């Protein structure tokens, strides 16, 4: 399957975010080696978040990364939708936008996973 222009743009934005995040992590490691305690705390926060939630920006070229992130999104969406009664925020415009964003992300990640090269 080939990517639509919209999906290709989305994948390229993910790649760019991954590059920026990797650059920031390398910079923090350099500062940590120089004795910066704040950098060490940021690295530990990053490791903790990654252990809990996985990568914030999965590799758009790796099917396994995308499918793992897709499973996480589906679980979060199912959890949000299964709450009885739904949270008050879900009836607001902002709450509905959150639901729609999750639903759109599920579709996007599923399409990216189908087209992934690896």
Secondary structure by P-SEA (a helix, b strand, c coil): ccccaaaaaaaaaaaaaaaaaaaaaaaaaaaaaaccaaaaaaaaaaaaaaacccccccccccaaaaaaaaaaaaaaaaaaaaccccccccccaaaaaaaaaaaaaaaaaaaaaaaccc
